[in-house]
């Protein structure tokens, strides 16, 4: 064989450019940057201007389930703009609704992104998000213990706030990282168990020191749902034992971290204060719950609600309830549509968790956190949390992928039956 023919038969390896890896890297950084919310606009917003166009140029597919999601969430956003018309000249209200439109756009992106190459892309999102939770948690702990004078930057009101403006938002942000690391331990996917345990303990510590009662409850609910669904949908007895043991280990880690933190007198005193069912600002006719009750008859009389971000101009506080907030911001139609979006998402999310598919394990991390946020929405405003819209989009993307997979299974089964005939 001549040298020329050998070259034609075995060409020299060249530089291979994998565009999808570039897209995944950009989205990983996009998701990671959601950990930084101390400044507006956030690095998350700038990163979206890189990641989304890169993904778009690579092409995507539309599935009928995405069209339903797009119809629901875009309709909700349009109703917000209609409710804005009487107060269009109010800068805060207009900006709020523009931000709502942007967050709707990101939710649609995540739904389309997760619908293709689903397992790979879901892991990209989880990895980037968990890295972000670790950054936010470490910054929060540095602030709480006032390391290098960082107390004023990364803590507020004696609580860990980390890279967020509000300790309550930080506490809830950290939950997805807790679930992902716990699931990696359960299914032996952690490359370095000791490192994973340290990361988990760090994030749990920051979550606890946020002293957010809603975040504590959401963490417990989502962890319980994730572990129980993994156990219920696993047929292997050995894996069931591992899930049980890993869940007990995760609980032990959490309890030990909390006991160590409660050994400090100042932390213990603040914990006892925050652990009460209600706080001073919750009570009375002008407290959180009093405002919510007073707003209901007023909203019944106003078809278009108060308008975006106008609740606080009437009651001097935010509604601290996303369901009441939906009726206040977007009127009757928007409020009922918000409830419908939540209801349909809960239905598909539970189906994703308990019906066998290649995406079940990812759904058992994403959806429990989103469901916990839907419960948390009764006591805090979650409608502008970037990570909530991300989770919402990802869950619908997983559903699109599951439906495509089931349709493919059905076609293949039909082809086999025909071949047998």
Number of C-alpha atoms within 10 A of each C-alpha: 5 6 8 9 10 10 10 9 9 9 9 7 6 6 5 6 8 8 13 14 10 14 20 21 16 19 25 23 22 24 26 24 22 24 29 19 20 16 10 9 9 14 18 19 17 12 19 19 11 15 20 18 11 18 20 13 10 10 7 12 9 12 16 11 17 20 12 12 21 19 11 15 20 16 16 23 21 16 20 30 22 16 23 25 15 12 16 17 10 14 9 14 20 20 14 17 23 15 13 21 19 15 22 22 17 21 27 24 20 25 29 25 24 25 29 19 11 21 17 11 21 24 16 19 24 22 18 23 26 27 20 24 31 21 18 28 31 20 23 32 26 21 25 24 15 15 11 8 11 17 22 13 20 28 27 19 10 18 25 34 33 34 26 25 17 20 27 21 22 26 31 27 27 24 27 25 25 26 26 23 23 27 25 15 23 24 15 15 12 16 10 10 14 10 11 16 18 12 21 22 20 19 28 26 24 29 30 21 27 30 23 23 21 20 25 19 16 24 26 14 17 25 27 15 20 25 21 15 19 24 19 11 15 13 10 10 10 10 16 18 13 17 23 17 14 20 21 12 16 24 15 12 18 18 15 14 17 17 12 10 17 17 10 10 10 11 16 15 11 15 18 10 13 14 12 9 8 12 12 8 11 14 13 11 12 16 17 22 19 15 23 20 14 13 18 13 10 13 17 14 10 14 16 25 27 25 27 31 22 22 21 13 10 11 17 12 14 19 25 19 19 25 23 22 29 26 28 30 28 30 26 20 17 26 24 16 20 23 16 13 16 16 13 11 21 18 10 15 23 16 14 23 25 16 12 14 15 14 19 20 20 21 24 26 28 25 26 28 28 26 22 22 25 21 16 21 19 17 18 21 20 22 18 14 14 21 23 20 22 22 22 25 28 29 27 27 28 30 25 24 25 21 17 17 15 14 12 12 12 12 12 12 12 12 12 11 10 9 8 7 6
